[in-house]
Amino acid sequence: MVLFPKDDFIGLDDKVHLASGGQPPLLKAHRQAFEAFAHDKSIGMEGYERHCDVGNDVKVMLSHKTNLPADAFALLGNASEGIARVVSSFDWQSGDNAVTSALDYASGKFSFIKLRQGGVDVRLVQPDGMFIDTDALIAACDQKTRLVYISQVNAHTGQKIDLVPLSRALRDRGIALLVDASHALGVVPLDGRLCDFMVCSSYKFLLASHMGILAWNRTSWPEFEPMQVGWNSAAQGSQPDTYVLQSDGRRAEIGNSNHLSVYILHASLKYLAKVSGEELENHVAGLSKTLYSGFQALDLDILTPASPDCRGPNISFHHPDPRAFVDQAARNNFLLWGEAGRVRASMHGFVSEADVRRFLDCLATA
């Protein structure tokens, strides 16, 4: 059984698509989204205003998925841009520190490492084997810690992080939490109220094209002034040489959003809303359980934690030549993702139990 029929997607046909952590297929409905954008793009000022209306609708739908207000969101070029906006908003001083896992995604780590030029101590906490221990992240913080970055689902191993104790511990100490939900939002529930800032790539589990999402939780972290300012993020001040930042998430939108990508995301969010978040989460969890058990039976070097509570939509295993594995799998109509010494298989609503078992049977005979 699938929650989302394969016929709703472009190019799925008889493929078993296990690559949503890299990028899933587009929906056929996206063709209508493009036509709507093209029409609005062609009618002048009225069409431009329609672009803004669609963007506002997207923010409302993201609000429903995250428990954050619609005006918390900014629609950006990519999630890495959102990370840069957040990091640049802190008045970093020599002696301050920032904390993340050494196993976390490059965009967060690199943004922190850049801070070393200003005397900021960057603490890359080593995992326990391949397991990120949030207690170790908390222990690495002190009175000089300003910001912690963590992915809700780790891109390399597929480990799902319990944000509740991490959020509580950091909030009690006045430390900001930046959560990257790129491998979670769409199939894994996210309570945005646990985050001070949230970023997400829309081209993964949200089934859209390449753009980024940033959310600012003003209730928990009232101060947010990115280094970058533009016509869309601010208004003219009382004097010609002054400006006033937008009061909400728009202060991170320094110019136009990629309106075509916003139309595509709008169609994706409408499509995802056909199925309850709980139903999709349970479907993905069941597939992940089957796949994990199958990998165990094949004695693969699994990187994803064994505990179901620590698993999201991605199951990864070590492989010495992941690209060769992925290419061979594609020749057999199995789409996977492989790099950095591991192969990753991702579950989504268009994947069925039969798909997973077909893939495992192919592996067993390979």
C-alpha positions as CSV (number, residue, x, y, z in Angstrom):
1,M,0.0,0.0,0.0
2,V,1.1,3.5,-0.7
3,L,-0.3,6.7,0.7
4,F,0.6,8.7,-2.5
5,P,0.0,6.9,-5.8
6,K,3.1,6.7,-8.0
7,D,1.0,7.9,-10.9
8,D,0.8,11.3,-9.2
9,F,4.5,11.8,-9.8
10,I,6.6,12.5,-12.8
11,G,8.8,9.7,-14.0
12,L,8.2,7.2,-11.2
13,D,6.7,4.5,-13.4
14,D,8.0,1.1,-12.2
15,K,10.9,2.6,-10.2
16,V,11.4,2.1,-6.5
17,H,12.3,5.6,-5.4
18,L,14.3,5.6,-2.2
19,A,16.2,8.9,-2.7
20,S,14.0,11.5,-1.1
21,G,16.8,12.5,1.2
22,G,18.6,13.7,-1.9
23,Q,15.6,14.8,-3.9
24,P,12.2,13.1,-4.7
25,P,10.4,13.3,-8.0
26,L,8.2,16.2,-8.7
27,L,4.4,15.9,-8.8
28,K,2.4,16.1,-12.0
29,A,0.4,18.8,-10.2
30,H,3.6,20.9,-10.4
31,R,2.9,21.4,-14.1
32,Q,-0.2,23.3,-13.1
33,A,1.8,25.2,-10.6
34,F,4.2,26.3,-13.3
35,E,1.3,27.3,-15.6
36,A,-0.2,29.3,-12.8
37,F,3.1,31.1,-12.2
38,A,3.6,31.7,-15.9
39,H,0.1,33.2,-16.2
40,D,0.6,35.5,-13.1
41,K,4.1,36.4,-14.4
42,S,2.6,37.7,-17.6
43,I,-0.1,40.0,-16.3
44,G,2.1,42.8,-14.7
45,M,1.5,44.2,-11.3
46,E,-1.6,42.2,-10.5
47,G,0.4,39.0,-11.2
48,Y,3.3,40.2,-8.9
49,E,0.8,40.7,-6.1
50,R,-0.5,37.2,-6.7
51,H,3.1,36.0,-6.2
52,C,3.0,37.5,-2.8
53,D,-0.4,36.0,-2.0
54,V,0.9,32.5,-2.9
55,G,3.9,33.1,-0.6
56,N,1.6,34.1,2.2
57,D,-0.5,31.0,1.7
58,V,2.7,28.9,1.9
59,K,3.6,30.4,5.2
60,V,0.1,29.6,6.6
61,M,0.5,26.0,5.5
62,L,4.0,25.8,7.1
63,S,2.4,27.2,10.3
64,H,0.0,24.3,10.4
65,K,3.0,21.9,10.2
66,T,5.1,23.5,12.9
67,N,2.9,25.2,15.5
68,L,4.6,28.5,14.7
69,P,2.7,31.6,13.4
70,A,2.7,32.2,9.7
71,D,4.6,35.4,10.0
72,A,7.5,33.6,11.6
73,F,8.6,32.3,8.2
74,A,11.0,33.6,5.5
75,L,11.2,32.0,2.0
76,L,14.8,32.0,0.9
77,G,17.0,30.6,-1.8
78,N,18.2,27.6,0.3
79,A,18.5,26.4,3.8
80,S,22.2,27.3,4.0
81,E,21.2,30.9,3.4
82,G,18.9,30.6,6.3
83,I,21.7,29.3,8.5
84,A,23.9,32.2,7.4
85,R,21.1,34.7,8.3
86,V,20.9,33.3,11.8
87,V,24.6,33.1,12.5
88,S,25.1,36.6,11.2
89,S,22.5,38.0,13.6
90,F,24.6,37.4,16.7
91,D,26.9,40.0,18.0
92,W,29.8,37.6,18.3
93,Q,32.6,38.5,20.7
94,S,36.0,37.0,21.1
95,G,35.7,34.3,23.7
96,D,32.1,33.3,22.8
97,N,31.5,29.8,21.6
98,A,29.1,27.9,19.3
99,V,28.3,24.2,19.6
100,T,27.4,21.5,17.1
101,S,28.1,17.8,16.4
102,A,31.1,16.9,14.4
103,L,28.8,14.6,12.5
104,D,26.3,17.3,11.5
105,Y,25.7,18.9,8.2
106,A,28.4,21.0,6.5
107,S,26.5,24.2,6.2
108,G,26.0,24.5,9.9
109,K,29.5,23.4,10.8
110,F,31.2,25.7,8.2
111,S,29.2,28.7,9.3
112,F,30.5,28.1,12.8
113,I,34.1,27.4,11.7
114,K,34.1,30.8,9.9
115,L,33.5,32.4,13.3
116,R,37.0,31.4,14.4
117,Q,38.4,34.3,12.5
118,G,36.8,36.6,15.1
119,G,38.0,34.6,18.1
120,V,34.9,32.5,18.6
121,D,35.5,29.0,20.0
122,V,33.8,26.4,17.8
123,R,33.0,23.2,19.7
124,L,32.5,20.2,17.4
125,V,31.3,17.5,19.7
126,Q,32.5,14.0,18.7
127,P,29.7,11.4,18.3
128,D,29.7,8.2,20.3
129,G,30.7,6.0,17.4
130,M,28.1,7.2,14.9
131,F,25.6,8.3,17.5
132,I,25.0,11.9,18.4
133,D,24.5,12.2,22.2
134,T,22.5,15.3,23.0
135,D,23.7,15.2,26.6
136,A,27.2,15.6,25.2
137,L,26.1,18.7,23.3
138,I,24.6,20.1,26.4
139,A,27.7,19.3,28.4
140,A,29.8,21.2,25.8
141,C,27.9,24.4,26.5
142,D,28.9,27.0,29.2
143,Q,28.2,30.6,30.1
144,K,29.9,31.7,26.9
145,T,27.8,29.5,24.5
146,R,25.6,31.6,22.2
147,L,24.2,29.1,19.7
148,V,23.7,25.4,19.1
149,Y,23.0,23.9,15.7
150,I,21.5,20.4,15.2
151,S,19.7,18.6,12.5
152,Q,16.5,17.0,13.6
153,V,17.3,14.0,11.4
154,N,21.0,13.6,10.6
155,A,21.8,13.6,6.9
156,H,24.6,11.1,7.1
157,T,23.3,8.4,9.5
158,G,19.5,9.1,9.6
159,Q,19.5,9.5,13.4
160,K,16.4,11.3,14.7
161,I,17.1,13.7,17.5
162,D,14.7,14.2,20.5
163,L,14.5,18.0,20.6
164,V,12.5,18.2,23.8
165,P,15.3,17.8,26.4
166,L,17.8,19.7,24.2
167,S,15.5,22.6,23.9
168,R,14.6,22.7,27.5
169,A,18.2,22.6,28.7
170,L,19.4,25.3,26.3
171,R,16.4,27.6,26.9
172,D,17.0,27.4,30.7
173,R,20.5,28.7,30.0
174,G,19.7,31.4,27.5
175,I,21.4,29.6,24.6
176,A,19.7,29.7,21.1
177,L,18.8,26.5,19.3
178,L,19.0,26.4,15.5
179,V,17.3,23.3,14.1
180,D,17.8,22.0,10.6
181,A,14.7,20.1,9.6
182,S,15.7,19.4,6.0
183,H,15.5,15.6,6.5
184,A,12.4,15.7,8.7
185,L,9.8,18.3,7.8
186,G,7.2,16.7,5.6
187,V,7.3,13.2,7.1
188,V,8.5,13.7,10.7
189,P,6.5,15.9,13.1
190,L,8.2,19.1,14.2
191,D,7.1,21.4,17.0
192,G,8.7,24.6,16.0
193,R,8.1,26.0,19.5
194,L,11.1,23.9,20.6
195,C,13.4,25.9,18.3
196,D,14.5,29.4,18.4
197,F,15.3,29.2,14.7
198,M,14.4,26.5,12.2
199,V,15.7,26.0,8.6
200,C,14.6,23.5,6.0
201,S,15.3,22.6,2.4
202,S,12.0,22.3,0.5
203,Y,13.3,20.0,-2.2
204,K,13.5,16.9,0.0
205,F,10.7,15.5,2.0
206,L,8.4,18.5,1.3
207,L,8.4,17.3,-2.3
208,A,9.1,20.7,-3.8
209,S,11.9,22.3,-5.8
210,H,15.1,23.9,-4.6
211,M,14.5,26.7,-2.1
212,G,14.9,27.3,1.6
213,I,12.7,28.0,4.6
214,L,13.6,29.9,7.7
215,A,11.5,30.3,10.8
216,W,12.1,32.7,13.7
217,N,10.5,31.9,17.0
218,R,10.0,35.5,18.3
219,T,8.4,34.2,21.5
220,S,11.5,32.3,22.7
221,W,14.1,34.5,21.0
222,P,13.0,38.1,20.5
223,E,16.3,39.4,19.1
224,F,17.0,38.7,15.4
225,E,18.8,41.2,13.2
226,P,20.6,39.5,10.3
227,M,23.7,41.2,8.9
228,Q,22.1,41.3,5.4
229,V,19.4,44.0,4.7
230,G,17.5,44.7,1.6
231,W,14.4,46.4,0.3
232,N,12.1,43.5,1.3
233,S,13.4,43.0,4.8
234,A,13.2,46.7,5.8
235,A,11.3,49.9,5.2
236,Q,12.5,53.5,4.9
237,G,13.2,55.1,8.3
238,S,12.3,58.6,9.3
239,Q,15.6,59.8,7.8
240,P,17.0,59.0,4.3
241,D,20.0,57.2,5.8
242,T,17.9,55.0,8.2
243,Y,15.7,51.9,7.8
244,V,13.3,49.9,10.0
245,L,13.4,46.1,9.9
246,Q,10.2,44.2,9.3
247,S,8.8,43.1,12.6
248,D,8.5,39.4,11.6
249,G,10.3,36.7,9.6
250,R,10.3,38.9,6.5
251,R,13.4,40.6,7.9
252,A,15.3,37.6,6.6
253,E,13.9,38.1,3.1
254,I,16.2,40.8,1.7
255,G,14.8,40.6,-1.8
256,N,12.3,38.6,-3.9
257,S,11.7,35.0,-3.0
258,N,12.1,32.5,-5.9
259,H,8.4,32.8,-6.8
260,L,8.3,29.9,-9.1
261,S,9.7,27.6,-6.4
262,V,7.2,29.1,-4.0
263,Y,4.3,28.1,-6.4
264,I,5.8,24.6,-6.5
265,L,6.0,24.4,-2.7
266,H,2.4,25.6,-2.5
267,A,1.3,22.7,-4.6
268,S,3.4,20.3,-2.6
269,L,2.0,21.4,0.7
270,K,-1.6,21.1,-0.6
271,Y,-0.8,17.6,-1.8
272,L,0.8,16.5,1.5
273,A,-2.2,17.8,3.4
274,K,-4.3,15.1,1.8
275,V,-2.9,12.7,4.4
276,S,-2.7,13.4,8.1
277,G,0.8,13.9,9.5
278,E,0.3,11.0,11.9
279,E,-0.7,8.6,9.1
280,L,2.3,9.6,7.0
281,E,4.6,9.3,10.0
282,N,3.3,5.8,10.9
283,H,3.7,4.7,7.2
284,V,7.3,5.9,7.0
285,A,8.1,4.4,10.4
286,G,6.7,1.0,9.3
287,L,8.8,1.1,6.1
288,S,11.9,2.1,8.0
289,K,11.4,-0.8,10.4
290,T,11.2,-3.3,7.5
291,L,14.2,-1.9,5.8
292,Y,16.3,-1.8,8.9
293,S,15.5,-5.4,9.8
294,G,16.3,-6.4,6.2
295,F,19.7,-4.6,6.3
296,Q,20.4,-6.4,9.6
297,A,19.6,-9.8,8.0
298,L,22.0,-9.0,5.2
299,D,24.7,-8.1,7.8
300,L,25.2,-4.6,6.4
301,D,27.3,-2.1,8.4
302,I,24.3,0.0,9.4
303,L,24.9,3.6,10.5
304,T,21.4,4.4,11.6
305,P,20.6,3.8,15.3
306,A,18.7,0.6,16.2
307,S,16.2,2.2,18.4
308,P,13.0,3.1,16.5
309,D,12.7,6.3,18.6
310,C,16.0,7.4,17.0
311,R,15.1,6.6,13.4
312,G,13.5,8.9,10.9
313,P,12.9,8.4,7.1
314,N,16.5,7.6,6.3
315,I,18.4,4.3,6.8
316,S,22.1,4.4,6.0
317,F,24.8,1.8,5.7
318,H,28.5,2.0,5.1
319,H,29.8,1.2,1.7
320,P,33.4,1.6,0.2
321,D,32.1,2.8,-3.2
322,P,28.6,4.3,-2.7
323,R,28.4,5.9,-6.1
324,A,29.1,2.6,-7.8
325,F,26.4,0.9,-5.7
326,V,23.9,3.7,-6.5
327,D,24.6,3.4,-10.2
328,Q,24.2,-0.3,-10.2
329,A,20.9,0.0,-8.2
330,A,19.6,2.5,-10.7
331,R,20.2,0.1,-13.6
332,N,17.8,-2.2,-11.7
333,N,15.2,0.6,-11.2
334,F,16.1,1.3,-7.5
335,L,16.9,5.0,-6.8
336,L,19.1,5.6,-3.8
337,W,21.6,8.2,-2.6
338,G,25.3,7.5,-1.9
339,E,28.3,9.6,-1.0
340,A,30.8,10.1,1.9
341,G,31.3,6.4,2.4
342,R,27.6,5.5,2.9
343,V,24.5,4.6,1.0
344,R,21.2,6.1,2.1
345,A,17.7,4.8,1.5
346,S,14.8,7.2,2.2
347,M,11.1,6.4,2.9
348,H,8.2,8.5,1.8
349,G,4.4,8.2,1.2
350,F,4.9,7.0,-2.4
351,V,7.0,4.0,-1.2
352,S,5.2,0.8,-0.4
353,E,6.1,-2.2,1.8
354,A,6.3,-4.2,-1.5
355,D,8.8,-1.7,-2.8
356,V,11.0,-2.2,0.2
357,R,10.8,-6.0,0.1
358,R,11.6,-5.9,-3.7
359,F,14.7,-3.9,-2.9
360,L,15.8,-6.2,-0.1
361,D,15.3,-9.3,-2.3
362,C,17.4,-7.7,-5.0
363,L,20.2,-7.0,-2.4
364,A,20.0,-10.6,-1.2
365,T,20.7,-11.9,-4.6
366,A,23.3,-9.4,-5.6
